[in-house]
Amino acid sequence: MYNNPELNKYFGGNSESMPPIYCKFYKFCKYLAFIFLMYNYLGKNFKRTTIMELDILRAVDPAVAELVEKELKRQQTTIELIASENFTSPAVMAACGTVLTNKYAEGKPYKRFYNGCENIDQIETLAQERAKKLFGVDHANVQPHSGAQANMAVFMYALKPGDKVLGMDLSNGGHLSHGSPVNFSGLYFDVVSYGVDENGCIDYDNVAEIARREKPKMIICGASNYSKIIDFKRFKEIADEVGAFLMADIAHIAGLVAAGLHPSPAPYADFVTTTTHKSLRGPRGGIIMCKEKHALGIDKAVFPGIQGGPLEHIIAGKAVALLEASKPEFKQYAEQIVKNAKTLSEELINEAMEIVGGVTENHLMTLDLRKYNKTGKDIANVLEKVGITANKNTVPNDPQSPFVTSGVRLGTPAVTTRGFKEDDMRETAKIIASAVIYSDSEIALENLKARSLKLCEKYPLY
Ligand SMILES: Cc1ncc(COP(=O)(O)O)c(C=O)c1O
């Protein structure tokens, strides 16, 4: 979707596709531009560019520039199926690479602890207003550095250490920050958890039963690996019945919620947290949204509670992504994510693969490899060999450790940004199924890798 010649200017153009005369001229211009930049850099009139151009980086730090280039190549030549990843737009990247990185702005817009924030204040306010409009919420704090930070701030505001929390179990699809014993949430709070049934679905009656028995102070819904629609209304009824706060973590489905393709928790949840870099397709970061009555407390929990100075360059990137997500093209994009995921899961099932919960209702799914006697760790590595990036993931009641697992999670936000459609997902499913079955045959894997590369070449990235 970004295969637009404009982008080449950010990542060094592809002169191979030009006629030779233009190619020489282009290279000459590039050379001139490089000399000009070096002159400016070494001379007095050097102006910092607002976009981190690779040429500039190369001139200062060739080691980092080379690795960035290699990473670009890796992204261009592999099929990205990590469900929590995406490719941001050049505009988002441009915003993140600006002079805003230079500014300290502890506090909130128009209430800072530092001077010189008049522009920063407007940028952060824009991001807040766009988040409020897009998700239909009273208040948005756009400062959390990440999704885990957003969740931590909600815990800090709503709970005291030792309070009871009911969240989804990590091995059933929850997130570390929803109460895992190795995370702050599990270390400092009393955690009880719910899981999924044999069909991979949340059993809401069971959640209600646990809530009545345990009387948690906060219930968390939202997941890292759940392929069904979440019934936020039902969660709210359960929370109300036991007098608990409801926190909805929409990190994974934020793009679908923004596009109206998944029900929104906004009318129900006391707190809605999200990351901005998954299906929402923004920069890496988090947002907390809440009802007005919690606004002050949430803001204080973020700063000075758990963070110092906000990353205003990233907040600018969030503002851009939120604007992009409000456009009709984004709705089309989100629709295609869901179509692609549905097609991928259907085709994998046709290929005799097992999917937790069957055909997905959102953007992701988990391959259950127990039937093939293979582990998630092994198959994620095999997929990498054939040019597909995915992550190992536990399946419900997984006999393997979280480091080995019996599953591989697959998601479609990134490939959809790239332009993949249903036919491409069918081909991808065939490649995955063959890779699982022929995982020991180097020749078969080579052949599959060529097929992956062909798909990537069909949709050039950046
Ligand atoms: C549901 C959920 N919440 C929170 C997070 C944490 O986000 P981050 O990695 O930005 O801290 C994730 C990340 O995968 C997630 O899936």
PDBQT file of the ligand as one rigid body, heavy atoms in Angstrom, charges set to zero:
ROOT
HETATM    1  C1  LIG A 501      -2.825  -7.032  24.774  1.00  0.00    +0.000 C 
HETATM    2  C2  LIG A 501      -1.470  -6.381  24.927  1.00  0.00    +0.000 A 
HETATM    3  N1  LIG A 501      -1.320  -5.435  25.848  1.00  0.00    +0.000 NA
HETATM    4  C3  LIG A 501      -0.145  -4.836  26.057  1.00  0.00    +0.000 A 
HETATM    5  C4  LIG A 501       0.949  -5.156  25.286  1.00  0.00    +0.000 A 
HETATM    6  C5  LIG A 501       2.267  -4.509  25.586  1.00  0.00    +0.000 C 
HETATM    7  O1  LIG A 501       2.669  -3.628  24.638  1.00  0.00    +0.000 OA
HETATM    8  P1  LIG A 501       4.192  -3.125  24.609  1.00  0.00    +0.000 P 
HETATM    9  O2  LIG A 501       4.993  -4.203  24.037  1.00  0.00    +0.000 OA
HETATM   10  O3  LIG A 501       4.118  -1.878  23.786  1.00  0.00    +0.000 OA
HETATM   11  O4  LIG A 501       4.558  -2.806  26.026  1.00  0.00    +0.000 OA
HETATM   12  C6  LIG A 501       0.834  -6.117  24.291  1.00  0.00    +0.000 A 
HETATM   13  C7  LIG A 501       2.004  -6.458  23.454  1.00  0.00    +0.000 C 
HETATM   14  O5  LIG A 501       2.120  -7.376  22.774  1.00  0.00    +0.000 OA
HETATM   15  C8  LIG A 501      -0.410  -6.752  24.115  1.00  0.00    +0.000 A 
HETATM   16  O6  LIG A 501      -0.568  -7.727  23.205  1.00  0.00    +0.000 OA
ENDROOT
TORSDOF 0
